[in-house]
Amino acid sequence: MAILRKELRFDLVDKTPILIAEDDRMFRVLLQSWLEDRGYDVVVAENGQQAWDLLQTERSPKLVILDWMMPGLSGPDVCRKLRSRTGLRYRYVLLLTARNEKQDLVAGLEAGADDYLSKPFDALELHARLNVGRRILELQEQLLAAQEALRFEATHDALTGVWNGGAILQALGRELQRAGRMQTALGIMLLDLDNFKQVNDVHGHLVGDEVLRTSARRMCEKIRVYDLVGRYGGEEFLILAPGSVAPALQQQAERIRASIAEPINSSAGMLQISASIGVVGIAGQQSLPDPHALVRAADKAMYRAKAKGKNRVEEGALQAAEVGS
């Protein structure tokens, strides 16, 4: 039976999760005990099928040790199935094998294993190879975090943190398609901060930025978890409210309007700002408007709110000619 040789102690700073799949009970217990003594948080599978079932969950360990020969699914079988699932986060797989022929090792790597270790092996070599796997997984996490940061920068407004104009319009297009497919309602609000130019003229643009950030934060606090807020341009914001139409849409807009109207504690002292909001909703219809037509209808309603004294909500409606098929 394969054993771990050169028994050494290596303490890990954190409890690194690791999955081991080994059908030999004695070796499995030995390997589990060795890993746990060194700070690993071990998840055990007794065969390839159990390992595969565990690996299909997002929360399963990203560091994996698979024995080559197991009943049902072998280690290479599990590797092939794992690599075919592109939606899962990457798992680093170390394949244990008693085979040492070059063609066997090549076959294991081609099946999707990242590394292999021939039985019997010593503790020092296992520790080193697992550290390589941990470093690669850490680098991948850093890469994914960098990609997510770039994606966020491309879709969000740098000043307020809400969606930018292009992204919120794309989201509106998707929500319209969903509403048509599911025959559900969709409401939008177009909001403009009243007299915002005066804030910039009197107090400067840095204070104006504070007002924009605070107003955006208050909008986000008053929407539902599945609503979206985007900075449409300048001091205008577009809010998407799936499943919401009048009067619920108007009530939500009123809550946002009232929140924005509360005094803002800025670096220039307490400031008062208000918002004029135009709302438009569609309810369970197969013929859907163009996203820009929906925004235009909300824009007209918003300007009516301004014409009627500002700091108010007005409901708009689509013209029949603006509704497509």
SULCORHU-V595575 format. One record per backbone hydrogen bond with DSSP energy under -0.5 kcal/mol. CO is the residue of the C=O (numbers start at 1). NH is the residue of the N-H. E is the energy in kcal/mol with one decimal. If there is no record, write none. Layout:
CO;NH;E + CO;NH;E
//
This chain:
3;5;-0.6 + 3;121;-1.0 + 5;123;-3.7 + 6;8;-0.6 + 14;16;-1.3 + 16;41;-2.4 + 17;63;-0.5 + 18;43;-2.9 + 19;65;-3.3 + 20;22;-0.5 + 20;45;-2.6 + 21;67;-2.1 + 23;25;-0.8 + 24;28;-2.7 + 25;29;-2.6 + 26;30;-2.1 + 27;31;-2.9 + 28;32;-2.7 + 29;33;-2.5 + 30;34;-2.3 + 31;35;-2.4 + 32;36;-2.7 + 33;37;-2.2 + 34;38;-0.9 + 35;38;-0.6 + 35;40;-2.3 + 36;39;-1.6 + 38;12;-0.8 + 39;16;-0.5 + 40;42;-0.9 + 41;18;-2.3 + 43;20;-2.5 + 45;22;-1.9 + 47;51;-1.9 + 48;52;-2.5 + 49;53;-2.5 + 50;54;-2.2 + 51;55;-2.4 + 52;56;-0.9 + 54;57;-1.4 + 57;60;-1.4 + 62;64;-0.5 + 62;92;-3.4 + 63;19;-2.5 + 64;94;-3.1 + 65;21;-2.5 + 66;96;-3.4 + 68;70;-0.8 + 68;75;-2.5 + 71;48;-0.8 + 71;73;-1.0 + 72;74;-0.5 + 73;48;-0.5 + 74;78;-2.3 + 75;79;-2.2 + 76;80;-2.6 + 77;81;-2.2 + 78;82;-2.5 + 79;83;-2.7 + 80;84;-1.2 + 81;85;-0.6 + 82;85;-1.1 + 84;86;-1.2 + 85;88;-1.1 + 91;93;-0.7 + 92;64;-2.9 + 92;94;-0.5 + 93;95;-0.6 + 93;114;-2.0 + 93;115;-1.6 + 94;66;-2.5 + 94;96;-0.5 + 95;117;-2.4 + 96;68;-2.4 + 97;119;-2.5 + 101;105;-2.1 + 102;106;-2.5 + 103;107;-2.0 + 104;108;-2.1 + 105;109;-2.1 + 106;110;-2.7 + 107;111;-1.4 + 108;113;-1.7 + 109;112;-1.2 + 115;95;-2.6 + 117;97;-2.1 + 121;5;-1.7 + 122;126;-2.0 + 123;127;-2.7 + 124;128;-2.1 + 125;129;-2.4 + 126;130;-2.5 + 127;131;-2.0 + 128;132;-1.7 + 129;133;-1.9 + 130;134;-2.3 + 131;135;-2.3 + 132;136;-2.3 + 133;137;-2.4 + 134;138;-2.4 + 135;139;-2.4 + 136;140;-2.2 + 137;141;-2.3 + 138;142;-2.1 + 139;143;-2.2 + 140;144;-2.8 + 141;145;-2.4 + 142;146;-2.2 + 143;147;-2.5 + 144;148;-2.5 + 145;149;-2.2 + 146;150;-2.2 + 147;151;-2.5 + 148;152;-2.6 + 149;153;-2.4 + 150;154;-1.9 + 151;155;-1.2 + 152;155;-0.5 + 152;156;-1.7 + 155;164;-2.4 + 157;161;-2.3 + 162;157;-3.7 + 163;231;-3.1 + 164;168;-2.6 + 165;169;-1.7 + 166;170;-1.9 + 167;171;-2.4 + 168;172;-1.9 + 169;173;-2.0 + 170;174;-2.1 + 171;175;-2.6 + 172;176;-2.3 + 173;177;-2.0 + 174;178;-2.3 + 175;179;-2.5 + 176;180;-2.3 + 177;181;-2.4 + 178;182;-3.0 + 179;183;-1.1 + 179;184;-1.6 + 185;243;-2.9 + 186;282;-2.8 + 187;241;-3.4 + 188;280;-2.0 + 189;191;-0.6 + 189;239;-2.9 + 190;278;-2.7 + 191;237;-2.9 + 192;276;-2.4 + 193;196;-1.0 + 194;274;-0.5 + 195;198;-0.7 + 195;199;-0.9 + 196;199;-0.5 + 196;200;-1.6 + 197;201;-2.7 + 198;202;-2.8 + 199;203;-2.6 + 199;204;-0.6 + 200;204;-1.4 + 204;208;-1.9 + 205;209;-2.4 + 206;210;-1.6 + 207;211;-2.2 + 208;212;-2.2 + 209;213;-2.6 + 210;214;-2.7 + 211;215;-2.6 + 212;216;-2.5 + 213;217;-2.3 + 214;218;-2.3 + 215;219;-2.1 + 216;220;-2.3 + 217;221;-1.8 + 218;222;-1.0 + 219;222;-1.0 + 219;223;-0.6 + 220;223;-0.5 + 224;227;-1.6 + 228;240;-2.6 + 229;163;-2.0 + 230;232;-1.0 + 230;238;-2.8 + 233;236;-2.7 + 235;193;-1.7 + 236;232;-1.0 + 236;233;-1.7 + 237;191;-3.1 + 238;230;-2.4 + 239;189;-2.3 + 240;228;-1.8 + 241;187;-1.9 + 241;244;-1.7 + 245;248;-0.9 + 245;249;-1.5 + 247;251;-2.4 + 248;252;-2.3 + 249;253;-2.2 + 250;254;-2.3 + 251;255;-1.9 + 252;256;-2.0 + 253;257;-2.8 + 254;258;-2.6 + 255;259;-1.9 + 256;260;-2.4 + 257;261;-1.7 + 259;262;-1.1 + 264;266;-1.2 + 264;271;-2.8 + 266;269;-1.7 + 269;266;-2.2 + 271;264;-3.3 + 274;194;-2.5 + 276;192;-2.3 + 277;314;-2.6 + 278;190;-2.9 + 279;316;-3.6 + 280;188;-2.7 + 282;186;-2.6 + 282;284;-0.5 + 286;288;-0.7 + 288;324;-1.6 + 290;293;-0.6 + 290;294;-2.0 + 291;295;-2.1 + 292;296;-2.5 + 293;297;-2.1 + 294;298;-1.9 + 295;299;-2.6 + 296;300;-2.3 + 297;301;-1.8 + 298;302;-2.2 + 299;303;-2.1 + 300;304;-1.6 + 301;305;-1.9 + 302;306;-1.7 + 303;307;-2.4 + 304;308;-1.6 + 305;310;-2.3 + 306;309;-1.6 + 312;277;-2.5 + 314;279;-2.5 + 319;322;-1.8 + 320;323;-1.2 + 322;290;-0.8 + 322;324;-0.6
//
